[in-house]
């Protein structure tokens, strides 16, 4: 029984931490209040008056404290509603990340199994490049996670003013590798960046630069944004 995630998985999760957290905020602000329904055969999800195309990323069984990836669900395997999540399994095999290739993961050994499930959902969302994920109760003891696929959902962009807070928030989510968080954020936004000593320096659109420094423990020590006059 696993009680923690592998280093390979955590490094993958960290790549998506900063941009993913910002994107989840954008999705939450976009979704209306109201009850939800889903037609899995049509890949459609409705919340309030909003209807979205979705995929089933995975499900968390609260009683068993276990996670099942959508691509492995025996009732959905091979259908359109789980097709996008096959990318998670393929990536896992290519990069040797067991958490992404095991059909079902026993999370009962984790200190907080529900948080572990959310970390799996978060990482799957990031790998697929989805604009967030939607976690909702699907019956007694079951939580289902959907990946929305709709161009109307706003994408969180790179904002110079909020950049320090975005990076620090992302680095605090998992706490495994702040450097990986920063690299992943700039990779996601296709921003050229390089390592200079103990800093990661990025060339932002428009000519501004940002230097992210780290302390002796690998934590973000400062984010210095230099804006062109």
N, C-alpha and C positions, 0 to 999 in steps of 0.2 A: 504494500500500500504506500503510495507516494505521499509525502508530507510537504513537499515543495516542488516548484517547477525547476526544470533543468536550466543550466546556464544558456544553452542555445536558444531555448524558448524565450527566456527573459530578455536576451539581447534583441530578439525579433520584436518582442512586445514594446521594448523601449524605443525602437525606431518610429513607432506610431504614437507615442505618448503625448507629445506636445501638440502636433497638428490634430490628432484624434480627439483630444479633450476639447479643443476649440471647435471642432466640427460637431461634436455632440451638443455643445451649447447652441450652435446655430440650428441644429435639427430640433432641439427641444423648443426653441423659440418659434419655430415654423409650425410645429404640430398643434392643431387646435385641441381644446378640451373636449371630452366626450367619450362615450363607450366605443369599443372597437369590435370589429368582426373581420373575418378573413375567409376568402374562397381560395383554397390552396390549388385547386385544379386550374384556376385562372390566374394564379399568382397575384391576386389582388387583396389589398388590405384597406379597410375603411376605418377612419377615426373621426368622429363628428361628421362633418360634411366633406371631408377630404378623402379621396381615394388614391392610393399609390400602388404601383407595381412593387412586389417584394419577393425576396427569397427567404427560405427558412435556413438560418445560419446554424442553429442548434437548439437543444432543449436541456433544461436543468431539472432533475428530479430531486425535490427537496427532501423526500423521505429517504431515498437511497443515497442522496448526496453525490449524484453522479451526473456527468455531462455527456451528451451524445451529439456528435456533429451531424448537421443536416444531411450531408452526403451519405452518411451511414445509416440513417433512419430506415428500417426495413419497410415501413409503410409508404415511404416517399422516394426510396432509392430509384434513380433513373428517371425521375420526373423533372419537368421544367422548374418546379419551385425550389429544387435543391441544386440545380445544375451549376449556378455560380459558385457554390461552396466547394465544388470539386477542385477549384484552384488552391484551396487551403491544403487539401490532402496531397496534391501534386507538389506543391512548394515544400511541404514537410518531407516528402521522400527525397527530393532533390538536395535538400540542405540537412538531412538527417535530424529532424526535429520530431521526436516521438510523440509529443503532445498533439501534433497536427495530423498524425497518421493513425493513431489509435481510434477505433470507432467510438468507444466509450471510455471515459476516464473516471476512476474512482477518486473523488475529492474528499472523502470522509476523513482522511488523515491530515488535511489542512486545518490550520487554526481557525480559519473563516472560510468554509467551503463555498458559501454564496459569493464572497468576494473573488474566490478563485474562478468561479464560473463567469463572473463579470469580466475578469481578466482574459479568459479565453474568448469571450464574445468580442471584447475590445480589440484583441489581436487579430481575430478573424476579419473583423470589419476593416482594420487597417491594411491587411494583406490583399483583400479584394479591392480596396480603394473605394469602398462605399461611403456615402455621405452620412455616416452614423449607423446606429443600430437601435432597434425598438424592442425592449424587453417587457413582456406583458404576461400576466397569469393566464394559463390555458387549462384551467381545471384545478381541482384540489391537489396541491403539492407539486404542480408543474409550472415552470416558467419557460415560455418560448421566446426565442430571439429572432427577429426579422431584420434583413438587410433591405432598406428601401432603395429603389432605383427610379428616380424621377428628376428630370432636369429643373423642376421648379424649386427643389430644395436648395437653399443658398449654400454656397461653398465658402467656408471661412478662409479669407485670404491672409496674406502677410501684411500686418500693420506695424509700422515702425514704432508708433507710440506704445502699443500694448505688447511689443515683442519681449521685453524683459519679463513681464508677468507671465506671458504665455510659456516661455521656456522654463521658468521657475516652477510654474504649476505642473507642467509636464514632467519635470525631473522629480517632483515630489509624489507622483502617482504610484510608481513601482519602487523607485529608489535603488535600482540595481546598477545603472550606468548612465550618469548624466551626460557623458560625452556622446553616447549612442543616441540619446534623446535629441541632442543638438544636431548631430549629423543627420538623423532621420528627418528632422523638421526642415532643414535646408534642402535635403534631397527631395522631399515631397513637393516643395515649392520651386524646385529646379533652380536653386540659387547656388552659384559657384562658391565654394568655400575651401579653405586649406588650413593645415595645422602650422602654427607658428609658435614654437616653444611649447608653453603650457596653455596656449590659447587656440581657439578655433575662430578664424577670421572669415567673414562672408562679405561678398560684394553684392549689395542690395540693388534692386532695380532703381534706376534714376541716379546712380552714382554714390549713394550713401554706403557706409561700411558699418559692420558690427563686429566687435571682438568679444568673445565669450571666454572668460577666464575661469580656471578651476583651482581649488585649494589642494592641499596635500592628500586629502581623502577622496579626491575626485569629484567633489561637489561644486556646483556653480558658485563662483566667488564674486562674479560681477559680469554685467552685460553693458558694454560701452558702445553706444550708437553714435557715430559721427555723421552729422547731417551736413551736406554741402550747403554753403551760404547761398 
